Amino acid sequence: MRPTSLIQLRPAEFDIHFPAPCRSDAMQALNAHTEVLHPTPVTDLRDPEVADLLPQVDILVTGWRSQPVDAELLGRMPRLKLVAHLAGTVKGILSQGVAGTGLRVLSAAEANAKPVAEFTLAHILLHLKRVSDWREIYREKRSRIDSRNTSFGGPLGNSGRTVGIIGASRIGRRVAEDLHRHGVAVLLHDPFVSAETAAGFGAQKVEMDELLSKSDVVSLHQPLLPTTERSFGAGQFALMRDGALLINTARGRIIDSAALEVAMADGRLSAVLDVTDPEPLPDDSPLWDMPNVTITPHIAGSFGCEVCDMTRLVLDDIGRFARGEEMQNEVALADWERVA
């Protein structure tokens, strides 16, 4: 017998997770794998109109801005076996205590890692090629320039350069593998990863100080934990080499905001910030007007057709679960403390 499922999403988020190009196929797949208990997404699991459905739910499908499942809600869903999360981190949906009651959890973090890694790689390669500097020179001259004899006072190009990756997350590993294929040396700092494991995805494990002092680009890929919150501060900025770029696609609060403003003020370093603290920044933040700082509105992750990949990944694993097969994207309780 097929397991039952219930989608808990608000209408706006349903439209995001099930965009028009893949909605029909996605819903057909969910109906093929499970018996869907309600024809439309449920906005509020505590709505009296859906109270009779909760005891029947085997699989709860959640996503961005879904309702957290606490102990009380879990008690009203005694058959619940799987929370299938269409987004990345599941920590906004489940606490470790609730997840540890025997629930199985899967997420679309693997599919979301791909566009974030692509965003990061693009900024690294463009920075090492000094594209923004070329753009400004060309914009100013508006005529032919002797590009072969133009000097920026430092190395130019990607081959032989060094990038430091802080955090061997799914994204961090993808970025390291991509850079390795581009002939870029990759240094890694992650206390949970061995030197042998790092070498397997093209990186050399080093201590933080060495990474910062040797890297042309430093890219953050850590989860936000008590040990990483505001862990990148004045001391870390001071160790970065002149002209280096800091990229943050992880969480804004990993960086000390006050130290960031000071470090960027003199133009010695530059930054690409897809996440900030707070998010968005206040209107009067000096970072907005610094030419060496690029701020984007948390868009490195999946958008548009990329979201379809996340939805398909979760639905494929729901199918495996329904058939009694091993899921490929299950969130392990043992890793809960150190995943995003």
N, C-alpha and C positions, 0 to 999 in steps of 0.2 A: 504493500500500500504506500502511495506517495505521501511524504510528509506535508504538513500544512505550512503556509507562510502568510505573513502579514507585513505590509510595507508601512513604516512609520516615517513619513516625510510631510513637511508643509508643501503647499502647491508650488511655491517658487522653487524650492529645492528639488521637488520631483521633476520639474521642467529642466533643471540643470543636470541631474543624474540620468534622466531618460530624455535626452534631447531628441528633437524631431528626426534627425537622420537615422537614429538607431532605436527609437522607442518601440516601434512595432515588433522588430525582431527580438528586442530585450524582453518585452512582456510575453511574447510567444514562448521564449525560452523559460521564463519563470513559471509560466503555466504548464509547460511540458515537464518540468522537474518537480513541481509542487502543486498542491491544491491551494490556490490563493483564496484566502478567507473573505476578503473584502474587495470589491471591484475597483475601488480607488484608494489612494494612500490615506492612512489614518493620521490626522493632525495631532490628536491628543489621546494617548492611551488611557487616560483617566476619564474620558468622555463616557457618560453612562450608556450612550447608544452603542458602544463597542464592548461593554463589560462582558457580555455573553461570549464574545469571541476569544477573549484572552485565555481562558482555560484550554482552548483548542490549539494554541499556537505552538508549533514545533520550531519554526525558523522566523526570526524577526529581522527584517531588512531595514537598515538604517543608513544615514548619510550625514551630510553637512547640516548642522543645526537640528539634528534629531533630538528627541526627548531623552534625557538620561534615564537609564534603567536602574533604579535603586532597589533595595531589599524589598520594599513594599510592593513595587510593581512586579518584581521577580516572583513574589509569593502568589500573585494573581495569575501567573503564567506557569503552572506546575509542569507543563509538558515541554517548556522551552529548552531546546538542546543547543541551538546555534544562533549567534548574533552575526549576521552577515553585513559588514559595514562597507558601504560603497565608496567611502573616502579613505584617508590615510590613517591618522591616529585614532584609536578607539577610546582614548582616555577621557574624552568628553562625554562618552556614552556609558562607560562602565568604570566602576572603581575596581581596584585589584581585589578587594574583598568579594564583590559580587561576581567578578570573573572567576574567582577561585572556588566557586560553589559547584563546579563541575560543568559549567558552560563551556562550549567551544566557541571560539571567536575567529573570524577571518576578516581581512581588510584588503583594500585595493592599493595599499602603500607601494607595492612593487610596480604597478602600472603608473602611479603618480610620480615615481622616481625618475622615469624616463624623461619627461619634459623638463623637470628641474635640472637634471644633469645636462640636457641640451642647452638650456638657458645659461648655465654656468660655463660650459665649454665655450659657447659662443663669445661670452664676455672675456674669457681668458685669452682666446686666440686673437680677438680684436685688440685687446690691450697690449699684448706682446708685439703685435704688428704696428702699434702706435697709431691706430686708425683715427682716434679723436684728435691727435696732434696734426696728422696730415690734413684732416678736415679743416682745422682752424687756419693752417698755413694757406691752403687753397682758397678758403673763403676770403682771407685777407688780400691775397695777391690777385685772384680772379684772372690769372693768366698762367702760361706754362711755367712750371717750376723744375729746377734741376733736381729731380727726386733722388737720383743715384748719388748725388754729392751733398744731400741734405743730412745734417747731423743733429741728433737730439741729445747728444751728450751721454749716450748709453747704448746698450745693445738693442738691436732691432730684429724682429722676426721670432719665430717659435722654436726652431730647431736648436737643441742644446740648452734651452732655458729650464728653469726650475720652478715648480709649483708645489706649495705645501697644502696638504689636505688635513684638516683637523676633524677627525671623526670618520670611522670606517662604516658609515651607515650604508644602506642600499645606494643612496645617491653618491656618497663619497666614493664608494667602490666603482660605480659606473664612471664617474668623472676621472678617476685614476686610470681605468682601463682605456678610456677614450684618449687621454693625454699621452699615455704610453704609445698608442698607435701613431700619434703625431710627433714622436721623437722628443717629447718633453720629459725631463726627469721629474719624478714624483716622490716627494717626501711625505710621510704619514706620521701623525701623532694620534694614538688611540691606546689607552692603557689596557683595553680588553682584547687586543689583537696581537698575535705573535708576529715575529719578524718573518717567519715562513709563510704565514697566511697573507701578510702584506705583499710579499714577493709574488705570490700567486696572482694578484691583480695588478702587478706592475709598479708597486710602491716600495720604498725603503723606509722601514720604521726608524724614527729618530725621536729624540727628546724635543720638547716644545721649543726651547731656546735655540737649538740648532735649526729647526724648521723655520722659525721666524727670521733668523739672521741670514739664511741662505736662499730664501724663496723670493722670486719675482712677483708671485701672486700667492696670497693666502686665502683659502676658501673654507668657510665654516660649514660643517655638516654634522653637528652634534645634536642630540636631543636636549630639550630644556629640562634640566634636573637641578636639584639643590646644589650639586657640585659644579654645574656649568653656568648657573645664573650669574651674569655679570663677571664671568671668569676672564673675559678679554678686556683688559683695561690699560691704564697708562704704561705699565711695565711691558706689556706685550707690544703696544704700538712703538715704544722706544726701541725695541729690538729689531723691528722691521727695517729692511734696507731702503735707502732712498729710492723713490720712484715706484715702490711696490704698491700693489693693488690688494685691497681687502674686499672679499665678496661674502655677503651674508644672505643665504637663501634659507637659513634654518629657522631661528627664532630671534626676534629683536633683543630680548632680554639677556641673551648670551653676552652681548657687548655692553660695557659701561657707557651709557649715553653721554655723560659729561666728559669722559676721557675721549670719546669719539669726536666730539666737537672740537676739543683742543687739538687732537692729533691731525684733524683735517684742515685746521684754520690756516696753517702756513703753506699748504700746498706740497709739502714734502712727500706725502702719501696720497693715495686716492682710494675711493670706495664705490662699490656697487651694492646698494642696500635694497633688497626686495622685501625685507622685513625690518621694522624699526621698533623702538621703545620710547614713547607709546606709538601705537599704530592706528591712525596716521599721526605723523608728527604735528605739533602745534604750528599754527600759521607763522609764528614768529621764530621758529627754529632757524638758526643760521645755516643749517645744512642745506636747506632748500636753494639757497643762492650761491653755494660754493661750486665753481666750475669743475672741480675735481671729484665731485660727489654725484653719482647717478642714483636716483631714488625711483623705484617702480612700485606700484600698488599691490604687492603680494600676488604677482601674476606668473611667477616661474612655474608653478604647478599646472595641473591639467585644466584646459579651457576648451570649449567647443567640442570638436570632434575627438580631442584627446580624452575627454570625459567618457566617451563611448568605450574606450579601451578599459577604463577602470570598471565600468558597469559589466562589460563582457567578462572580465577576469573574475569578478565576484560571482556572476551567474554560472560560469563554468565550474567554479568550486562548489556552488550549491548543487549542481548536477552530480558532482563526484560524491558529495555528502549523501545525497538522496540514493545513490547507487551503492553506498557502503564502501566507497573507495577513499583513498587518502587524499585530503585536500592539499593543494600546493601553496596556499597563502595563509595558513593558520597562524595566529598570533600565539606564541608559546608563553604560558604563564611564567616560566622560569626567566624569560627575558623582559618581563614587564617593567622592572625598575630602570632599565637602560634603553628602552625603545622610546621613540618620539610619541 
